[in-house]
Amino acid sequence: MRVIEEINSSYIEQIAYDTYTRVCIVTINGSDHVYYDIGFLQFKSFITAESKGTFFNMYVKGRW
């Protein structure tokens, strides 16, 4: 199952997650950034964060 979240953010356009492959795709300024072996709870924390941009910079970028 693929989950796609349209994001109300000035930095991140969309966050998609495939529950079968555990792949998370973050779209920023038209470019897709692909992250592998991401658990559903990590994805859920990302999409429920108050600031997706801050979460991305603190926990995703360079860490996933």
Secondary structure, 3 states (H helix, E strand, C coil): CEEEEECCCCCCCEEEEECCCCEEEEEECCEEEEECCCCHHHHHHHHHCCCHHHHHHHHHCCCC
